[in-house]
């Protein structure tokens, strides 16, 4: 996804600008504020510092968008990221130079790996001091180049407006991603004419939107002839807002559907056609169907290692593969593809659905019926079973109860670890953009900032963060931000006193040598939540799980921290161990 700077250095003639001879004169910081307003920005998450004080001074003077003061720059980027994931709009973060930038790097990399549209504004030392080892100087462009879709260093005030327009355009078109604009302090204070483009075209950047019609015909032909078809979808369906088109396509065919971790909600989780998430902690039926299909269509997914496991094992079963994605670089990157289609998923699915409708009744119904019989046999394995009679609080039970009580309609964020997998397995997502988590980078600490960003966008919706006692401590200072800006989120901490996923791997692979995975000095989270001005609850009994969740839902205007004391030895099943194929699954401790 990363593209060299040369591809984006289009001349100003490429931009169709507002038809005025002269724009109003203003300093760079004021230009930035006007540009953000022109782009419809509602919120900016940030943290001030010396290099961005001219910008903060202009923010103080305006009322077009709200600035949210976080307590750490990493959280600023995560909150903007969560907002972008839930709304589909561009998230905006603002940080200062040097440590402000380096603190933001984790958030930028998280957004980049999951293709999230964002613009990150960074301050820098004055242009004349760049390269002089000035106070709080860092090579922002060099540091972030591998983890952004593109970045800019503005050295001329006359380039600022067009650069900002380009940043927003690049961030949200094609395969989305974070774009960074580095503004030296003297540029933010220098006067120039503000002429902001209404539209923008760039000769060197033109993502393909329409799929090749010939390739689409080939794909349709393969699908209609399939005996064991399988629809494999990923986060691209969410990012392209193609969930309605996917449902129409899948309903018409009646084929089984799976989602990746990032694709959950792209197809209704309660549909009988949905066979569950696939991959390392996917369902038995999803992994078996993936491996034994004869025609596999991948829609907005990239065949990553957590999905297909060992590539040689995956390739051992012959199948025809159709791969649709807007980014040509991911097609056939990890597996051999028979029909590649580059294009916007919405448009491609509409055309494919139209061709299938024109072909008339399906001729493979007998084969399809047998295929569903096989899948239903696999389903009988009940691979998500756990001890429902246990009086110890089981994390799966907490998530199931949360799904029941919210009617599956809440925004669910997660941090990274066992709790993330249980949330993905046991909360049935019927809508896109309701499941917000770090899939590609696997960043601990994202859950609370994600929830803050989403709650600002949807103040009347219930927003839950499912986390662990390890992850929550990484950005727990943001409880202060929640208080200051009245973002009453609900925190579900599945506290097992371990770094749970690390402990699980150590149990299975390292002969129970629990090296640095036990959390033997935890705070009293109830008192900690109360110290920040919130509601704290400690839940130790299964019978108290449902009442606690109901009370948290009832407290609409309060942030609630629920510290569930869960079984410390509970593992996430199924599991495909590293190096194994996706059908070489451990379904429980009995398989050890």
Helices and strands as residue ranges (DSSP letters): H 5-8, G 12-14, E 15-17, E 24-27, H 28-38, E 43-46, G 50-52, H 53-61, E 66-69, H 73-87, E 91-95, H 99-113, E 118-124, G 127-129, H 140-144, G 145-147, E 150-154, G 157-159, H 160-172, E 178-184, H 185-189, E 191-194, E 197-200, H 213-225, E 229-233, H 235-239, H 243-253, E 257-259, E 274-277, H 284-292, E 295-299, H 305-308, H 311-315, E 320-325, G 328-330, E 339-342, H 345-358, H 365-379, H 395-406, E 411-414, H 418-426, E 435-436, H 446-457, E 463-467, G 471-474, G 476-478, H 479-484, E 490-495, H 500-509, H 525-531, E 535-539, H 543-554, E 560-565, G 589-591
